Amino acid sequence: MPNARAAKRTAVRLGAVALAGALLAACGSGSSDGASDSAGGKVTLTVDLFGSFGYKEAGLYAEYEKLHPNVKIKQTDTEDEQDYWKSLQTRLAGGGGLADVQGIEVGRIAAVTQQQSDKFEDLKQYGADKLKDQFAEAKWSAATGKDGQVLGLGTDVGPEAMCYRSDLFKQAGLPTDRAELAKKWSTWDGYLALGKEYKKKAPAKSAWMDSVGSLYTIMIGQEKERYYDASGKLIYENNPAVKAAWDASAEAAKSGLSAKLDQWSPQWNQAFSAGSFATMPCPAWMLGYIKGQAGDAGKGKWDIAKLPAGAGNWGGSYLSIPRAAKHRKEAYELIQWLTAPEQQAKLFTKQGNFPSSTGAIAKVAAAKDPYFSDAPIGQIFGDAAKAAPVQVLGVHDKSVADQITNALSEVERKGTSPDKAWSTAKKNVENATG
């Protein structure tokens, strides 16, 4: 998520469920008897997501409802993952207002497994332990609690590539062939150097990249250790990988290579169709988001090339079931179906959310995307997924990342010095993790 996937991910919409009084009471009771929601015997499953999970868009909900005539699926979502997470924490603390299925961003999953395992169903009681071999080991283990609980089923992963506007490249006199570009930007220094060339002859009102925050996020996604080490110690302040990504992002801001757009903002969404930027580091789940924002007019103008400096991962999600959910058994049946290899393969083909299911990865190896100039997305993202490091995830992983990218936005948009912005980031990280 995906979606997207998500994605600030999938692509990234976040859930903010507002359920009426009777449903709140039912949520609080934690009933799992599968009681009907209407006299007709139908069960309404509520799904609360962030980002571009893509289930509705790919027709998977409609397909499931056809296979299960007694089930109706109601999805709610929000774009900003931070808002979603805050809302989810409030509802978990109160025990009410929770959906049957809640999406969990990969940067939050350690908080669930280490601090909130008592708030979510152990899916082993429904037989989830039998699904282990269907998923990549890193994806499965990240959602496993200290006592072996299975606290979520993996949706997508976020193998990274570089999306670019070939029409804008051509106007600026740059090569457009994806293999040639991959050689020119085999390093991040090469990517920034090519951006400076683009800037000299760029079409009016067009920048090299959308934001320095996306550059930072994609670079740090190439690292095994980022904000925490394997012991759970916070290490971001002295991690050379964090410093390298910060310095490159600050250099991009200083060089005027960014369109200065906050990701997931209305202005950023509009920029896809306006041609406001020529490149955007993109995890697989971002493809569906680009299509949605750029529309039919963008078909054939976008392309995808290998990412500079090796493979990485940005985002990915899980589907979990709160203990206070109304229809826990039916919710499990839904998430088991949605995360099965067949559905993950369909989702990638239609939305670009790269599967975490090993069986689905094999199914999509030859996939191409006509919207992105027939780019071999199965190969590009498949190779990236295989080479991406297994990342160490900490309890506040997402919060640390958010504070750093927020500080970079100050450098980018207000001209704040990198040193001053870094000091602000450190103070905010202390507050977020204290």
C-alpha positions as CSV (number, residue, x, y, z in Angstrom):
1,M,0.0,0.0,0.0
2,P,-0.1,-0.6,-2.1
3,N,-1.1,0.4,-1.8
4,A,0.0,2.0,-1.2
5,R,0.9,1.2,-0.2
6,A,1.2,4.7,1.2
7,A,2.2,5.7,1.8
8,K,2.3,9.6,4.1
9,R,2.2,6.3,2.1
10,T,-0.1,4.1,-0.3
11,A,0.3,6.0,-1.9
12,V,-1.5,7.4,1.5
13,R,-4.9,7.8,2.9
14,L,-5.7,7.2,6.5
15,G,-8.8,6.1,8.3
16,A,-10.8,8.3,10.6
17,V,-13.8,6.2,11.4
18,A,-16.9,7.8,13.0
19,L,-19.4,5.2,14.0
20,A,-22.8,5.9,15.5
21,G,-23.9,5.1,19.0
22,A,-25.2,1.5,18.5
23,L,-22.1,0.5,16.7
24,L,-19.9,2.1,19.3
25,A,-21.6,0.0,22.0
26,A,-21.1,-3.1,19.9
27,C,-17.5,-2.4,19.4
28,G,-17.0,-1.9,23.0
29,S,-18.6,-5.3,23.7
30,G,-16.1,-7.0,21.4
31,S,-18.8,-9.4,20.1
32,S,-17.4,-12.0,17.8
33,D,-20.5,-14.1,17.3
34,G,-21.0,-12.9,13.7
35,A,-24.4,-11.5,14.6
36,S,-26.2,-10.0,11.6
37,D,-26.4,-6.3,11.1
38,S,-29.8,-6.5,9.6
39,A,-32.9,-8.6,9.4
40,G,-31.7,-9.8,6.0
41,G,-28.8,-11.6,7.6
42,K,-26.1,-9.4,6.1
43,V,-22.9,-8.6,8.0
44,T,-21.3,-5.2,7.4
45,L,-17.6,-5.3,7.8
46,T,-15.9,-1.9,8.4
47,V,-12.4,-1.4,7.0
48,D,-10.4,1.7,8.0
49,L,-7.3,2.4,5.9
50,F,-4.8,5.0,5.0
51,G,-3.1,5.5,1.6
52,S,-3.7,3.7,-1.6
53,F,-4.4,0.2,-0.6
54,G,-6.4,-0.1,-3.8
55,Y,-8.9,-2.8,-2.9
56,K,-12.0,-0.8,-3.9
57,E,-10.3,0.5,-7.1
58,A,-9.2,-2.9,-8.2
59,G,-12.7,-4.3,-7.7
60,L,-11.6,-6.7,-4.9
61,Y,-14.4,-5.7,-2.5
62,A,-17.0,-6.2,-5.2
63,E,-15.5,-9.6,-6.0
64,Y,-15.5,-10.6,-2.3
65,E,-19.1,-9.5,-1.8
66,K,-20.2,-11.5,-4.9
67,L,-18.5,-14.6,-3.4
68,H,-20.0,-13.9,0.0
69,P,-23.6,-12.5,-0.5
70,N,-24.1,-12.1,3.2
71,V,-21.2,-9.6,3.5
72,K,-21.2,-5.9,2.8
73,I,-17.8,-4.0,3.1
74,K,-17.7,-0.4,4.1
75,Q,-14.3,1.3,3.8
76,T,-13.2,4.7,5.3
77,D,-9.9,6.3,4.6
78,T,-7.8,9.5,5.1
79,E,-4.8,10.7,3.2
80,D,-2.5,11.7,6.0
81,E,-1.0,8.7,7.9
82,Q,-0.1,10.7,10.9
83,D,-3.7,11.8,11.4
84,Y,-4.8,8.2,11.0
85,W,-2.4,6.9,13.5
86,K,-3.4,9.6,16.1
87,S,-7.0,8.8,15.6
88,L,-6.4,5.0,15.9
89,Q,-4.5,5.5,19.2
90,T,-7.4,7.5,20.6
91,R,-9.9,4.8,19.7
92,L,-7.7,2.0,20.9
93,A,-7.4,3.7,24.3
94,G,-11.1,4.2,24.5
95,G,-12.0,0.8,23.1
96,G,-14.8,2.1,20.9
97,G,-15.2,3.4,17.4
98,L,-12.8,0.8,15.9
99,A,-13.3,-0.8,12.6
100,D,-13.4,-4.6,12.0
101,V,-10.2,-4.2,10.0
102,Q,-7.5,-1.6,10.7
103,G,-4.6,-0.9,8.4
104,I,-1.1,-0.6,10.0
105,E,1.8,1.1,8.2
106,V,5.1,-0.8,8.4
107,G,6.7,2.0,10.3
108,R,4.1,1.5,13.1
109,I,4.1,-2.3,13.2
110,A,6.8,-2.4,15.9
111,A,4.6,-0.3,18.1
112,V,1.8,-2.8,17.7
113,T,4.0,-5.9,18.4
114,Q,5.9,-4.4,21.3
115,Q,3.4,-2.1,23.0
116,Q,-0.1,-2.9,21.8
117,S,-0.4,-6.6,21.4
118,D,-3.2,-6.7,23.9
119,K,-5.3,-4.4,21.7
120,F,-5.2,-6.6,18.6
121,E,-6.4,-10.1,17.9
122,D,-3.8,-12.9,17.7
123,L,-4.6,-14.2,14.3
124,K,-3.2,-17.6,15.1
125,Q,-6.5,-18.5,16.7
126,Y,-8.1,-18.3,13.3
127,G,-5.3,-20.5,11.7
128,A,-3.0,-17.7,10.4
129,D,0.1,-19.6,11.5
130,K,-0.5,-21.9,8.5
131,L,-0.1,-18.9,6.2
132,K,3.6,-18.2,7.2
133,D,5.1,-19.8,4.1
134,Q,3.0,-17.6,1.8
135,F,4.9,-14.4,2.9
136,A,8.4,-13.1,2.7
137,E,10.1,-13.8,6.0
138,A,10.8,-10.2,6.7
139,K,7.2,-9.3,6.2
140,W,5.9,-12.0,8.4
141,S,8.3,-11.6,11.2
142,A,7.8,-7.9,11.6
143,A,4.1,-8.5,12.6
144,T,5.0,-11.3,15.1
145,G,4.7,-10.4,18.8
146,K,7.3,-11.4,21.4
147,D,5.2,-14.3,22.5
148,G,4.7,-15.5,18.9
149,Q,1.3,-13.8,18.3
150,V,0.4,-13.0,14.7
151,L,-0.9,-9.4,14.8
152,G,-1.4,-8.6,11.2
153,L,-1.3,-10.1,7.7
154,G,1.0,-8.4,5.2
155,T,-0.4,-6.5,2.2
156,D,2.2,-4.9,0.0
157,V,5.9,-4.0,0.3
158,G,7.5,-0.9,-1.1
159,P,10.4,-1.7,-3.5
160,E,11.7,1.5,-4.9
161,A,12.4,2.9,-8.4
162,M,12.5,6.3,-10.1
163,C,9.4,7.6,-11.9
164,Y,10.0,10.3,-14.4
165,R,8.3,12.3,-17.1
166,S,9.9,11.4,-20.4
167,D,8.1,14.2,-22.2
168,L,9.7,16.8,-19.9
169,F,13.1,15.1,-20.2
170,K,12.8,15.4,-24.0
171,Q,11.9,19.1,-23.8
172,A,15.0,19.7,-21.6
173,G,17.3,17.8,-24.0
174,L,17.9,14.9,-21.6
175,P,17.9,11.2,-22.6
176,T,14.6,9.4,-22.1
177,D,15.7,5.7,-22.3
178,R,15.3,4.1,-18.9
179,A,18.4,2.0,-19.2
180,E,20.6,5.0,-20.2
181,L,19.1,7.0,-17.3
182,A,19.8,4.3,-14.8
183,K,23.5,4.5,-15.8
184,K,23.6,8.3,-15.6
185,W,22.1,8.3,-12.1
186,S,23.7,5.1,-10.8
187,T,24.6,7.2,-7.7
188,W,22.7,9.9,-5.9
189,D,25.4,12.4,-6.9
190,G,24.7,11.5,-10.5
191,Y,21.0,12.0,-10.0
192,L,21.5,15.5,-8.5
193,A,24.0,16.3,-11.3
194,L,21.5,15.4,-13.9
195,G,18.9,17.5,-12.1
196,K,21.2,20.5,-12.4
197,E,21.4,19.9,-16.1
198,Y,17.6,19.7,-16.3
199,K,17.2,22.9,-14.4
200,K,19.2,24.8,-17.1
201,K,16.7,23.9,-19.9
202,A,13.6,22.9,-17.9
203,P,10.2,23.7,-19.3
204,A,8.5,26.7,-17.5
205,K,7.3,26.0,-14.0
206,S,8.9,22.6,-13.9
207,A,11.4,21.4,-11.2
208,W,13.6,18.3,-11.1
209,M,11.8,16.6,-8.2
210,D,8.6,17.0,-6.2
211,S,10.1,17.5,-2.8
212,V,13.4,16.9,-0.9
213,G,11.3,15.0,1.7
214,S,10.7,12.3,-0.9
215,L,14.4,12.2,-1.8
216,Y,15.3,11.7,1.9
217,T,12.7,9.0,2.4
218,I,13.8,7.0,-0.7
219,M,17.5,7.2,0.2
220,I,17.0,6.2,3.8
221,G,14.8,3.3,2.6
222,Q,18.0,1.8,1.1
223,E,19.5,1.2,4.6
224,K,19.1,-1.7,7.0
225,E,19.6,0.4,10.1
226,R,18.1,3.9,10.1
227,Y,16.7,5.2,13.4
228,Y,17.1,2.2,15.7
229,D,19.6,-0.7,16.0
230,A,18.6,-4.3,16.5
231,S,18.7,-3.9,20.3
232,G,16.0,-1.1,20.1
233,K,18.4,1.7,20.8
234,L,17.7,5.0,19.0
235,I,20.7,5.7,16.7
236,Y,19.5,8.2,14.1
237,E,21.6,11.1,15.5
238,N,24.9,9.4,14.8
239,N,24.0,7.2,11.9
240,P,26.1,8.0,8.8
241,A,23.3,6.8,6.5
242,V,20.8,9.4,8.0
243,K,23.4,12.1,7.6
244,A,24.1,11.2,4.0
245,A,20.4,11.3,3.1
246,W,20.0,14.6,5.0
247,D,22.9,16.2,3.3
248,A,21.8,15.2,-0.2
249,S,18.3,16.5,0.5
250,A,19.6,19.8,1.8
251,E,21.9,20.1,-1.2
252,A,18.9,19.5,-3.5
253,A,17.0,22.3,-1.7
254,K,19.9,24.7,-1.9
255,S,20.3,24.0,-5.6
256,G,16.7,24.8,-6.3
257,L,15.9,21.3,-7.7
258,S,12.6,20.9,-5.8
259,A,9.1,22.0,-6.6
260,K,8.7,22.6,-2.8
261,L,5.6,20.6,-2.6
262,D,4.4,18.9,0.6
263,Q,3.6,15.3,-0.3
264,W,-0.1,14.4,0.0
265,S,-1.1,18.1,-0.1
266,P,-3.7,19.4,-2.6
267,Q,-1.0,21.4,-4.4
268,W,1.1,18.2,-4.7
269,N,-1.9,16.3,-6.1
270,Q,-2.5,19.0,-8.7
271,A,1.1,19.1,-9.7
272,F,1.0,15.6,-11.3
273,S,-1.2,16.8,-14.1
274,A,0.5,20.2,-14.3
275,G,4.0,18.9,-15.1
276,S,5.4,20.7,-12.0
277,F,8.2,18.1,-11.6
278,A,10.1,15.7,-13.8
279,T,11.2,13.0,-11.4
280,M,9.8,11.4,-8.3
281,P,11.4,8.5,-6.3
282,C,8.5,6.0,-6.2
283,P,7.8,2.8,-4.3
284,A,5.6,0.4,-6.2
285,W,2.4,1.5,-4.4
286,M,2.9,5.0,-5.7
287,L,2.0,4.0,-9.3
288,G,-1.7,3.8,-8.6
289,Y,-1.5,7.2,-6.9
290,I,0.2,8.8,-9.9
291,K,-2.4,7.3,-12.2
292,G,-5.2,8.7,-10.1
293,Q,-3.8,12.2,-9.9
294,A,-2.3,12.6,-13.4
295,G,-5.4,10.9,-15.1
296,D,-5.7,9.7,-18.6
297,A,-3.7,12.7,-19.9
298,G,-0.6,11.3,-18.2
299,K,-0.6,8.0,-19.9
300,G,2.6,7.4,-21.9
301,K,4.2,10.5,-20.4
302,W,5.5,8.7,-17.4
303,D,8.2,6.0,-17.3
304,I,10.1,4.1,-14.6
305,A,13.9,3.4,-14.3
306,K,16.1,1.7,-11.7
307,L,16.8,3.7,-8.5
308,P,20.2,5.3,-7.9
309,A,22.6,3.5,-5.5
310,G,20.8,0.2,-5.2
311,A,17.6,-1.2,-3.9
312,G,15.5,-0.1,-1.1
313,N,12.0,-0.2,0.5
314,W,9.6,2.6,1.3
315,G,6.4,1.6,3.0
316,G,4.1,-1.3,2.9
317,S,1.3,-2.2,5.3
318,Y,-0.6,-4.8,7.3
319,L,-4.2,-5.6,8.0
320,S,-5.0,-6.1,11.6
321,I,-8.1,-6.8,13.7
322,P,-8.7,-4.9,16.9
323,R,-10.0,-7.0,19.9
324,A,-12.8,-4.6,20.2
325,A,-14.0,-5.2,16.6
326,K,-17.6,-6.3,16.1
327,H,-17.1,-9.1,13.6
328,R,-13.7,-10.6,14.2
329,K,-14.1,-14.0,12.6
330,E,-15.6,-12.5,9.4
331,A,-12.9,-9.8,9.4
332,Y,-10.2,-12.5,9.5
333,E,-11.8,-14.3,6.5
334,L,-11.8,-11.1,4.6
335,I,-8.1,-10.2,5.3
336,Q,-7.0,-13.7,4.6
337,W,-8.6,-13.5,1.2
338,L,-7.4,-10.0,0.4
339,T,-3.8,-10.9,1.3
340,A,-3.8,-14.3,-0.6
341,P,-1.4,-14.6,-3.6
342,E,-4.2,-14.4,-6.2
343,Q,-5.5,-11.1,-4.8
344,Q,-2.1,-9.6,-4.3
345,A,-1.2,-10.4,-7.9
346,K,-4.4,-8.8,-9.1
347,L,-3.8,-5.7,-7.0
348,F,-0.3,-5.2,-8.4
349,T,-1.5,-5.6,-12.0
350,K,-4.3,-3.1,-11.5
351,Q,-2.9,-0.7,-9.0
352,G,0.9,-1.2,-8.7
353,N,0.9,-2.4,-5.1
354,F,3.8,-4.8,-5.0
355,P,3.0,-8.1,-3.2
356,S,4.5,-9.4,0.0
357,S,3.3,-12.9,-0.9
358,T,6.0,-14.9,-2.4
359,G,3.6,-16.8,-4.7
360,A,2.2,-13.5,-6.0
361,I,5.7,-12.1,-6.7
362,A,6.3,-15.0,-9.1
363,K,2.9,-14.4,-10.8
364,V,3.7,-10.8,-11.7
365,A,7.4,-11.1,-12.8
366,A,6.5,-10.4,-16.5
367,A,4.1,-7.6,-15.8
368,K,4.3,-4.3,-17.8
369,D,2.4,-1.1,-17.4
370,P,1.1,0.7,-20.5
371,Y,0.4,3.8,-18.5
372,F,4.1,4.0,-17.7
373,S,5.3,3.6,-21.3
374,D,5.2,-0.2,-21.0
375,A,7.8,-0.2,-18.3
376,P,8.6,-3.8,-17.1
377,I,7.3,-3.1,-13.6
378,G,7.3,-6.8,-12.6
379,Q,11.1,-7.0,-13.3
380,I,12.0,-3.5,-12.0
381,F,10.2,-3.8,-8.7
382,G,10.7,-7.6,-8.4
383,D,14.5,-7.1,-8.6
384,A,14.3,-4.3,-6.1
385,A,12.2,-6.3,-3.7
386,K,14.7,-9.2,-3.8
387,A,17.7,-6.9,-3.2
388,A,16.2,-4.5,-0.6
389,P,17.6,-4.8,2.9
390,V,15.6,-6.3,5.8
391,Q,15.1,-3.2,7.8
392,V,15.4,-2.8,11.5
393,L,12.1,-1.3,12.7
394,G,11.8,0.6,16.0
395,V,8.8,1.5,18.1
396,H,8.7,5.1,16.9
397,D,10.2,4.5,13.5
398,K,7.5,6.5,11.6
399,S,7.5,9.4,14.1
400,V,11.3,9.9,13.8
401,A,11.0,9.9,10.0
402,D,8.2,12.4,10.1
403,Q,10.1,14.8,12.3
404,I,13.1,14.7,10.0
405,T,11.2,15.2,6.8
406,N,9.2,18.0,8.5
407,A,12.5,19.7,9.2
408,L,13.7,19.3,5.7
409,S,10.5,21.0,4.5
410,E,11.7,24.0,6.5
411,V,15.0,24.0,4.7
412,E,13.2,23.6,1.4
413,R,10.4,26.1,1.7
414,K,11.6,28.7,4.2
415,G,15.4,28.7,3.6
416,T,16.1,27.6,7.1
417,S,19.8,26.5,7.5
418,P,20.3,22.8,7.5
419,D,22.1,23.0,10.9
420,K,19.2,24.9,12.5
421,A,16.6,22.6,11.0
422,W,18.5,19.5,12.2
423,S,18.5,20.9,15.8
424,T,14.8,21.4,15.5
425,A,14.4,17.8,14.2
426,K,16.3,16.4,17.2
427,K,14.2,18.3,19.7
428,N,11.0,17.1,18.0
429,V,12.2,13.6,17.9
430,E,12.9,13.7,21.6
431,N,9.4,14.9,22.2
432,A,7.9,12.2,19.9
433,T,9.9,9.3,21.4
434,G,10.1,10.4,25.1
